[in-house]
Amino acid sequence: MKIHPNLTIEQVVNEFSSKFPGLKLELYSEEHKEGENSAPSSMLDHSKKLKEINPSLSEVELILDPQMKVSELENEFKNTFGLNV
């Protein structure tokens, strides 16, 4: 899955859903604590471009492994892209 600055959140969410039907991906303005859910009020608008959230974001290929744990996916988004899942 290619992630680049001009993608909207909606495009990322749709791409993820096409690869993993039945799973939902959301991006948030704030990080949540381990074992807790993210606050619905911090969910980002799907029309925002990734560069609006992280101006230093560059194009990267994200390798999604079906065996990944949720925490591993969250860490990958945070550490690689500076995005909260």
Biopython code that builds the backbone (N, CA, C, O; Angstrom):
import numpy as np
from Bio.PDB.StructureBuilder import StructureBuilder

atoms = [
    (1, "MET", "N", (0.856, -1.169, 0.000)),
    (1, "MET", "CA", (0.000, 0.000, 0.000)),
    (1, "MET", "C", (0.896, 1.224, 0.000)),
    (1, "MET", "O", (1.695, 1.417, 0.916)),
    (2, "LYS", "N", (0.761, 2.062, -1.042)),
    (2, "LYS", "CA", (1.576, 3.273, -1.118)),
    (2, "LYS", "C", (0.896, 4.400, -0.354)),
    (2, "LYS", "O", (-0.293, 4.670, -0.519)),
    (3, "ILE", "N", (1.680, 5.034, 0.471)),
    (3, "ILE", "CA", (1.214, 6.194, 1.232)),
    (3, "ILE", "C", (2.007, 7.393, 0.734)),
    (3, "ILE", "O", (3.238, 7.372, 0.739)),
    (4, "HIS", "N", (1.305, 8.442, 0.301)),
    (4, "HIS", "CA", (1.995, 9.655, -0.117)),
    (4, "HIS", "C", (1.206, 10.881, 0.339)),
    (4, "HIS", "O", (0.012, 10.789, 0.623)),
    (5, "PRO", "N", (1.879, 12.024, 0.407)),
    (5, "PRO", "CA", (1.301, 13.236, 0.998)),
    (5, "PRO", "C", (-0.006, 13.715, 0.393)),
    (5, "PRO", "O", (-0.810, 14.324, 1.099)),
    (6, "ASN", "N", (-0.249, 13.463, -0.889)),
    (6, "ASN", "CA", (-1.453, 13.991, -1.528)),
    (6, "ASN", "C", (-2.673, 13.101, -1.388)),
    (6, "ASN", "O", (-3.753, 13.458, -1.857)),
    (7, "LEU", "N", (-2.523, 11.955, -0.754)),
    (7, "LEU", "CA", (-3.684, 11.096, -0.495)),
    (7, "LEU", "C", (-4.574, 11.743, 0.558)),
    (7, "LEU", "O", (-4.088, 12.393, 1.483)),
    (8, "THR", "N", (-5.881, 11.557, 0.408)),
    (8, "THR", "CA", (-6.796, 11.975, 1.470)),
    (8, "THR", "C", (-6.947, 10.804, 2.444)),
    (8, "THR", "O", (-6.620, 9.663, 2.121)),
    (9, "ILE", "N", (-7.440, 11.106, 3.617)),
    (9, "ILE", "CA", (-7.700, 10.047, 4.592)),
    (9, "ILE", "C", (-8.694, 9.053, 3.998)),
    (9, "ILE", "O", (-8.556, 7.845, 4.192)),
    (10, "GLU", "N", (-9.694, 9.555, 3.279)),
    (10, "GLU", "CA", (-10.688, 8.677, 2.666)),
    (10, "GLU", "C", (-10.032, 7.675, 1.712)),
    (10, "GLU", "O", (-10.416, 6.505, 1.682)),
    (11, "GLN", "N", (-9.057, 8.122, 0.942)),
    (11, "GLN", "CA", (-8.363, 7.216, 0.018)),
    (11, "GLN", "C", (-7.593, 6.139, 0.776)),
    (11, "GLN", "O", (-7.586, 4.979, 0.364)),
    (12, "VAL", "N", (-6.950, 6.507, 1.869)),
    (12, "VAL", "CA", (-6.201, 5.542, 2.684)),
    (12, "VAL", "C", (-7.163, 4.531, 3.300)),
    (12, "VAL", "O", (-6.909, 3.327, 3.272)),
    (13, "VAL", "N", (-8.263, 5.021, 3.851)),
    (13, "VAL", "CA", (-9.272, 4.159, 4.472)),
    (13, "VAL", "C", (-9.843, 3.180, 3.438)),
    (13, "VAL", "O", (-9.980, 1.990, 3.722)),
    (14, "ASN", "N", (-10.171, 3.674, 2.251)),
    (14, "ASN", "CA", (-10.729, 2.819, 1.207)),
    (14, "ASN", "C", (-9.731, 1.779, 0.722)),
    (14, "ASN", "O", (-10.097, 0.625, 0.498)),
    (15, "GLU", "N", (-8.479, 2.176, 0.558)),
    (15, "GLU", "CA", (-7.429, 1.239, 0.133)),
    (15, "GLU", "C", (-7.259, 0.131, 1.177)),
    (15, "GLU", "O", (-7.167, -1.048, 0.836)),
    (16, "PHE", "N", (-7.219, 0.524, 2.439)),
    (16, "PHE", "CA", (-7.083, -0.456, 3.524)),
    (16, "PHE", "C", (-8.271, -1.419, 3.522)),
    (16, "PHE", "O", (-8.093, -2.631, 3.641)),
    (17, "SER", "N", (-9.472, -0.880, 3.388)),
    (17, "SER", "CA", (-10.681, -1.709, 3.389)),
    (17, "SER", "C", (-10.722, -2.673, 2.208)),
    (17, "SER", "O", (-11.240, -3.783, 2.329)),
    (18, "SER", "N", (-10.179, -2.256, 1.070)),
    (18, "SER", "CA", (-10.165, -3.148, -0.098)),
    (18, "SER", "C", (-9.219, -4.322, 0.121)),
    (18, "SER", "O", (-9.448, -5.413, -0.401)),
    (19, "LYS", "N", (-8.161, -4.103, 0.890)),
    (19, "LYS", "CA", (-7.203, -5.173, 1.179)),
    (19, "LYS", "C", (-7.639, -6.039, 2.357)),
    (19, "LYS", "O", (-7.306, -7.221, 2.429)),
    (20, "PHE", "N", (-8.387, -5.438, 3.275)),
    (20, "PHE", "CA", (-8.832, -6.141, 4.473)),
    (20, "PHE", "C", (-10.324, -5.897, 4.701)),
    (20, "PHE", "O", (-10.705, -5.141, 5.594)),
    (21, "PRO", "N", (-11.168, -6.543, 3.886)),
    (21, "PRO", "CA", (-12.618, -6.361, 4.046)),
    (21, "PRO", "C", (-13.050, -6.742, 5.469)),
    (21, "PRO", "O", (-12.590, -7.735, 6.034)),
    (22, "GLY", "N", (-13.926, -5.941, 6.011)),
    (22, "GLY", "CA", (-14.417, -6.226, 7.360)),
    (22, "GLY", "C", (-13.631, -5.514, 8.448)),
    (22, "GLY", "O", (-14.079, -5.451, 9.593)),
    (23, "LEU", "N", (-12.460, -4.974, 8.106)),
    (23, "LEU", "CA", (-11.683, -4.208, 9.087)),
    (23, "LEU", "C", (-11.820, -2.727, 8.760)),
    (23, "LEU", "O", (-11.962, -2.342, 7.600)),
    (24, "LYS", "N", (-11.776, -1.911, 9.800)),
    (24, "LYS", "CA", (-11.954, -0.473, 9.624)),
    (24, "LYS", "C", (-10.714, 0.255, 10.115)),
    (24, "LYS", "O", (-10.194, -0.047, 11.189)),
    (25, "LEU", "N", (-10.252, 1.194, 9.346)),
    (25, "LEU", "CA", (-9.109, 2.017, 9.698)),
    (25, "LEU", "C", (-9.590, 3.452, 9.850)),
    (25, "LEU", "O", (-10.316, 3.961, 8.995)),
    (26, "GLU", "N", (-9.192, 4.098, 10.925)),
    (26, "GLU", "CA", (-9.489, 5.519, 11.136)),
    (26, "GLU", "C", (-8.210, 6.208, 11.578)),
    (26, "GLU", "O", (-7.359, 5.593, 12.220)),
    (27, "LEU", "N", (-8.072, 7.478, 11.238)),
    (27, "LEU", "CA", (-6.937, 8.284, 11.672)),
    (27, "LEU", "C", (-7.423, 9.333, 12.660)),
    (27, "LEU", "O", (-8.506, 9.900, 12.518)),
    (28, "TYR", "N", (-6.584, 9.576, 13.671)),
    (28, "TYR", "CA", (-6.956, 10.458, 14.775)),
    (28, "TYR", "C", (-5.900, 11.533, 14.990)),
    (28, "TYR", "O", (-4.731, 11.352, 14.650)),
    (29, "SER", "N", (-6.322, 12.635, 15.549)),
    (29, "SER", "CA", (-5.410, 13.745, 15.831)),
    (29, "SER", "C", (-4.576, 13.487, 17.085)),
    (29, "SER", "O", (-3.521, 14.092, 17.274)),
    (30, "GLU", "N", (-5.056, 12.590, 17.932)),
    (30, "GLU", "CA", (-4.355, 12.303, 19.186)),
    (30, "GLU", "C", (-4.092, 10.810, 19.317)),
    (30, "GLU", "O", (-4.865, 9.980, 18.840)),
    (31, "GLU", "N", (-2.985, 10.491, 19.972)),
    (31, "GLU", "CA", (-2.630, 9.105, 20.244)),
    (31, "GLU", "C", (-3.439, 8.613, 21.443)),
    (31, "GLU", "O", (-3.714, 9.381, 22.365)),
    (32, "HIS", "N", (-3.817, 7.341, 21.432)),
    (32, "HIS", "CA", (-4.536, 6.795, 22.580)),
    (32, "HIS", "C", (-3.579, 5.958, 23.435)),
    (32, "HIS", "O", (-2.526, 5.527, 22.966)),
    (33, "LYS", "N", (-3.955, 5.741, 24.673)),
    (33, "LYS", "CA", (-3.138, 4.933, 25.571)),
    (33, "LYS", "C", (-3.328, 3.458, 25.248)),
    (33, "LYS", "O", (-4.368, 3.050, 24.732)),
    (34, "GLU", "N", (-2.312, 2.669, 25.557)),
    (34, "GLU", "CA", (-2.372, 1.235, 25.299)),
    (34, "GLU", "C", (-3.584, 0.625, 26.004)),
    (34, "GLU", "O", (-3.820, 0.869, 27.188)),
    (35, "GLY", "N", (-4.336, -0.164, 25.263)),
    (35, "GLY", "CA", (-5.512, -0.829, 25.827)),
    (35, "GLY", "C", (-6.773, 0.023, 25.826)),
    (35, "GLY", "O", (-7.838, -0.444, 26.228)),
    (36, "GLU", "N", (-6.661, 1.264, 25.378)),
    (36, "GLU", "CA", (-7.818, 2.158, 25.345)),
    (36, "GLU", "C", (-8.191, 2.470, 23.901)),
    (36, "GLU", "O", (-7.372, 2.333, 22.992)),
    (37, "ASN", "N", (-9.427, 2.886, 23.703)),
    (37, "ASN", "CA", (-9.885, 3.320, 22.390)),
    (37, "ASN", "C", (-9.571, 4.791, 22.186)),
    (37, "ASN", "O", (-9.406, 5.542, 23.147)),
    (38, "SER", "N", (-9.490, 5.193, 20.933)),
    (38, "SER", "CA", (-9.304, 6.607, 20.624)),
    (38, "SER", "C", (-10.623, 7.339, 20.843)),
    (38, "SER", "O", (-11.701, 6.772, 20.661)),
    (39, "ALA", "N", (-10.522, 8.595, 21.232)),
    (39, "ALA", "CA", (-11.714, 9.418, 21.449)),
    (39, "ALA", "C", (-12.363, 9.733, 20.099)),
    (39, "ALA", "O", (-11.684, 10.202, 19.186)),
    (40, "PRO", "N", (-13.658, 9.483, 19.963)),
    (40, "PRO", "CA", (-14.338, 9.798, 18.697)),
    (40, "PRO", "C", (-14.164, 11.261, 18.283)),
    (40, "PRO", "O", (-14.142, 11.570, 17.092)),
    (41, "SER", "N", (-14.043, 12.147, 19.251)),
    (41, "SER", "CA", (-13.898, 13.573, 18.942)),
    (41, "SER", "C", (-12.548, 13.895, 18.290)),
    (41, "SER", "O", (-12.385, 14.971, 17.713)),
    (42, "SER", "N", (-11.578, 12.973, 18.375)),
    (42, "SER", "CA", (-10.276, 13.232, 17.764)),
    (42, "SER", "C", (-10.139, 12.591, 16.378)),
    (42, "SER", "O", (-9.067, 12.636, 15.774)),
    (43, "MET", "N", (-11.239, 11.987, 15.869)),
    (43, "MET", "CA", (-11.211, 11.384, 14.535)),
    (43, "MET", "C", (-11.042, 12.487, 13.493)),
    (43, "MET", "O", (-11.725, 13.510, 13.545)),
    (44, "LEU", "N", (-10.135, 12.272, 12.557)),
    (44, "LEU", "CA", (-9.854, 13.274, 11.536)),
    (44, "LEU", "C", (-10.844, 13.200, 10.381)),
    (44, "LEU", "O", (-11.330, 12.128, 10.024)),
    (45, "ASP", "N", (-11.126, 14.350, 9.814)),
    (45, "ASP", "CA", (-12.023, 14.484, 8.669)),
    (45, "ASP", "C", (-11.438, 13.730, 7.473)),
    (45, "ASP", "O", (-10.270, 13.918, 7.131)),
    (46, "HIS", "N", (-12.233, 12.891, 6.850)),
    (46, "HIS", "CA", (-11.769, 12.057, 5.742)),
    (46, "HIS", "C", (-11.359, 12.847, 4.506)),
    (46, "HIS", "O", (-10.685, 12.305, 3.629)),
    (47, "SER", "N", (-11.750, 14.112, 4.419)),
    (47, "SER", "CA", (-11.384, 14.914, 3.245)),
    (47, "SER", "C", (-9.982, 15.520, 3.372)),
    (47, "SER", "O", (-9.448, 16.046, 2.395)),
    (48, "LYS", "N", (-9.386, 15.451, 4.558)),
    (48, "LYS", "CA", (-8.047, 16.017, 4.763)),
    (48, "LYS", "C", (-7.005, 15.212, 4.013)),
    (48, "LYS", "O", (-7.087, 13.986, 3.938)),
    (49, "LYS", "N", (-6.024, 15.911, 3.456)),
    (49, "LYS", "CA", (-4.885, 15.247, 2.833)),
    (49, "LYS", "C", (-3.852, 14.941, 3.922)),
    (49, "LYS", "O", (-3.743, 15.654, 4.919)),
    (50, "LEU", "N", (-3.108, 13.871, 3.702)),
    (50, "LEU", "CA", (-2.122, 13.464, 4.694)),
    (50, "LEU", "C", (-1.081, 14.550, 4.943)),
    (50, "LEU", "O", (-0.585, 14.686, 6.062)),
    (51, "LYS", "N", (-0.744, 15.327, 3.908)),
    (51, "LYS", "CA", (0.249, 16.391, 4.087)),
    (51, "LYS", "C", (-0.259, 17.508, 4.997)),
    (51, "LYS", "O", (0.540, 18.271, 5.539)),
    (52, "GLU", "N", (-1.578, 17.614, 5.171)),
    (52, "GLU", "CA", (-2.130, 18.594, 6.101)),
    (52, "GLU", "C", (-1.922, 18.154, 7.549)),
    (52, "GLU", "O", (-1.842, 18.982, 8.457)),
    (53, "ILE", "N", (-1.835, 16.853, 7.748)),
    (53, "ILE", "CA", (-1.655, 16.296, 9.088)),
    (53, "ILE", "C", (-0.175, 16.196, 9.419)),
    (53, "ILE", "O", (0.246, 16.489, 10.538)),
    (54, "ASN", "N", (0.615, 15.776, 8.424)),
    (54, "ASN", "CA", (2.056, 15.629, 8.609)),
    (54, "ASN", "C", (2.760, 16.214, 7.383)),
    (54, "ASN", "O", (2.949, 15.511, 6.391)),
    (55, "PRO", "N", (3.151, 17.489, 7.438)),
    (55, "PRO", "CA", (3.777, 18.153, 6.292)),
    (55, "PRO", "C", (5.103, 17.516, 5.846)),
    (55, "PRO", "O", (5.518, 17.702, 4.702)),
    (56, "SER", "N", (5.759, 16.778, 6.721)),
    (56, "SER", "CA", (7.046, 16.170, 6.357)),
    (56, "SER", "C", (6.895, 14.759, 5.784)),
    (56, "SER", "O", (7.891, 14.081, 5.531)),
    (57, "LEU", "N", (5.669, 14.322, 5.582)),
    (57, "LEU", "CA", (5.408, 12.986, 5.056)),
    (57, "LEU", "C", (5.946, 12.851, 3.634)),
    (57, "LEU", "O", (5.761, 13.738, 2.801)),
    (58, "SER", "N", (6.616, 11.726, 3.371)),
    (58, "SER", "CA", (7.077, 11.436, 2.014)),
    (58, "SER", "C", (6.445, 10.126, 1.561)),
    (58, "SER", "O", (5.869, 9.397, 2.368)),
    (59, "GLU", "N", (6.552, 9.831, 0.281)),
    (59, "GLU", "CA", (5.939, 8.612, -0.248)),
    (59, "GLU", "C", (6.685, 7.382, 0.262)),
    (59, "GLU", "O", (7.910, 7.298, 0.184)),
    (60, "VAL", "N", (5.919, 6.436, 0.782)),
    (60, "VAL", "CA", (6.487, 5.205, 1.331)),
    (60, "VAL", "C", (5.552, 4.051, 0.997)),
    (60, "VAL", "O", (4.331, 4.205, 0.993)),
    (61, "GLU", "N", (6.134, 2.912, 0.723)),
    (61, "GLU", "CA", (5.357, 1.690, 0.514)),
    (61, "GLU", "C", (5.173, 1.027, 1.875)),
    (61, "GLU", "O", (6.148, 0.677, 2.539)),
    (62, "LEU", "N", (3.936, 0.858, 2.279)),
    (62, "LEU", "CA", (3.621, 0.209, 3.549)),
    (62, "LEU", "C", (3.288, -1.249, 3.264)),
    (62, "LEU", "O", (2.355, -1.551, 2.520)),
    (63, "ILE", "N", (4.056, -2.141, 3.860)),
    (63, "ILE", "CA", (3.817, -3.570, 3.690)),
    (63, "ILE", "C", (2.835, -4.007, 4.776)),
    (63, "ILE", "O", (3.135, -3.951, 5.969)),
    (64, "LEU", "N", (1.662, -4.442, 4.334)),
    (64, "LEU", "CA", (0.628, -4.896, 5.260)),
    (64, "LEU", "C", (0.626, -6.417, 5.281)),
    (64, "LEU", "O", (0.347, -7.066, 4.273)),
    (65, "ASP", "N", (0.938, -6.967, 6.429)),
    (65, "ASP", "CA", (0.971, -8.412, 6.618)),
    (65, "ASP", "C", (-0.320, -8.832, 7.310)),
    (65, "ASP", "O", (-0.633, -8.314, 8.382)),
    (66, "PRO", "N", (-1.080, -9.759, 6.724)),
    (66, "PRO", "CA", (-2.335, -10.195, 7.354)),
    (66, "PRO", "C", (-2.141, -10.760, 8.767)),
    (66, "PRO", "O", (-3.098, -10.845, 9.536)),
    (67, "GLN", "N", (-0.920, -11.140, 9.103)),
    (67, "GLN", "CA", (-0.640, -11.683, 10.429)),
    (67, "GLN", "C", (-0.257, -10.601, 11.452)),
    (67, "GLN", "O", (-0.030, -10.897, 12.626)),
    (68, "MET", "N", (-0.189, -9.344, 10.990)),
    (68, "MET", "CA", (0.166, -8.233, 11.882)),
    (68, "MET", "C", (-0.850, -8.071, 12.998)),
    (68, "MET", "O", (-2.051, -8.241, 12.792)),
    (69, "LYS", "N", (-0.357, -7.743, 14.175)),
    (69, "LYS", "CA", (-1.241, -7.385, 15.282)),
    (69, "LYS", "C", (-1.675, -5.927, 15.083)),
    (69, "LYS", "O", (-0.996, -5.154, 14.407)),
    (70, "VAL", "N", (-2.800, -5.572, 15.674)),
    (70, "VAL", "CA", (-3.290, -4.196, 15.585)),
    (70, "VAL", "C", (-2.237, -3.228, 16.121)),
    (70, "VAL", "O", (-2.001, -2.175, 15.527)),
    (71, "SER", "N", (-1.615, -3.573, 17.218)),
    (71, "SER", "CA", (-0.601, -2.695, 17.812)),
    (71, "SER", "C", (0.584, -2.485, 16.869)),
    (71, "SER", "O", (1.175, -1.405, 16.846)),
    (72, "GLU", "N", (0.932, -3.509, 16.094)),
    (72, "GLU", "CA", (2.035, -3.384, 15.134)),
    (72, "GLU", "C", (1.652, -2.435, 14.000)),
    (72, "GLU", "O", (2.467, -1.624, 13.559)),
    (73, "LEU", "N", (0.419, -2.539, 13.535)),
    (73, "LEU", "CA", (-0.064, -1.635, 12.491)),
    (73, "LEU", "C", (-0.095, -0.196, 13.006)),
    (73, "LEU", "O", (0.328, 0.727, 12.311)),
    (74, "GLU", "N", (-0.597, -0.014, 14.222)),
    (74, "GLU", "CA", (-0.636, 1.323, 14.817)),
    (74, "GLU", "C", (0.768, 1.905, 14.929)),
    (74, "GLU", "O", (0.987, 3.072, 14.604)),
    (75, "ASN", "N", (1.720, 1.092, 15.388)),
    (75, "ASN", "CA", (3.103, 1.560, 15.525)),
    (75, "ASN", "C", (3.717, 1.902, 14.176)),
    (75, "ASN", "O", (4.460, 2.876, 14.064)),
    (76, "GLU", "N", (3.415, 1.112, 13.155)),
    (76, "GLU", "CA", (3.936, 1.368, 11.814)),
    (76, "GLU", "C", (3.438, 2.719, 11.288)),
    (76, "GLU", "O", (4.218, 3.498, 10.741)),
    (77, "PHE", "N", (2.161, 2.991, 11.450)),
    (77, "PHE", "CA", (1.605, 4.275, 11.015)),
    (77, "PHE", "C", (2.215, 5.432, 11.805)),
    (77, "PHE", "O", (2.544, 6.473, 11.235)),
    (78, "LYS", "N", (2.363, 5.249, 13.096)),
    (78, "LYS", "CA", (2.914, 6.327, 13.944)),
    (78, "LYS", "C", (4.386, 6.570, 13.658)),
    (78, "LYS", "O", (4.806, 7.709, 13.454)),
    (79, "ASN", "N", (5.169, 5.493, 13.642)),
    (79, "ASN", "CA", (6.628, 5.645, 13.490)),
    (79, "ASN", "C", (7.043, 6.020, 12.072)),
    (79, "ASN", "O", (7.982, 6.795, 11.889)),
    (80, "THR", "N", (6.362, 5.486, 11.079)),
    (80, "THR", "CA", (6.739, 5.740, 9.693)),
    (80, "THR", "C", (6.125, 7.017, 9.139)),
    (80, "THR", "O", (6.782, 7.758, 8.409)),
    (81, "PHE", "N", (4.877, 7.276, 9.480)),
    (81, "PHE", "CA", (4.142, 8.392, 8.870)),
    (81, "PHE", "C", (3.776, 9.508, 9.838)),
    (81, "PHE", "O", (3.346, 10.577, 9.407)),
    (82, "GLY", "N", (3.938, 9.279, 11.139)),
    (82, "GLY", "CA", (3.527, 10.278, 12.113)),
    (82, "GLY", "C", (2.029, 10.401, 12.213)),
    (82, "GLY", "O", (1.510, 11.465, 12.550)),
    (83, "LEU", "N", (1.309, 9.296, 11.918)),
    (83, "LEU", "CA", (-0.155, 9.306, 11.928)),
    (83, "LEU", "C", (-0.683, 8.387, 13.024)),
    (83, "LEU", "O", (-0.158, 7.296, 13.241)),
    (84, "ASN", "N", (-1.726, 8.842, 13.710)),
    (84, "ASN", "CA", (-2.352, 8.059, 14.776)),
    (84, "ASN", "C", (-3.517, 7.266, 14.218)),
    (84, "ASN", "O", (-4.415, 7.819, 13.581)),
    (85, "VAL", "N", (-3.494, 5.971, 14.462)),
    (85, "VAL", "CA", (-4.545, 5.060, 13.989)),
    (85, "VAL", "C", (-5.372, 4.635, 15.169)),
    (85, "VAL", "O", (-6.320, 3.865, 15.013)),
]
sb = StructureBuilder()
sb.init_structure("model")
sb.init_model(0)
sb.init_chain("A")
sb.init_seg("    ")
for serial, (resi, resn, name, xyz) in enumerate(atoms, 1):
    if name == "N":
        sb.init_residue(resn, " ", resi, " ")
    sb.init_atom(name, np.array(xyz, "f"), 0.0, 1.0, " ", f" {name:<3s}", serial, name[0])
structure = sb.get_structure()
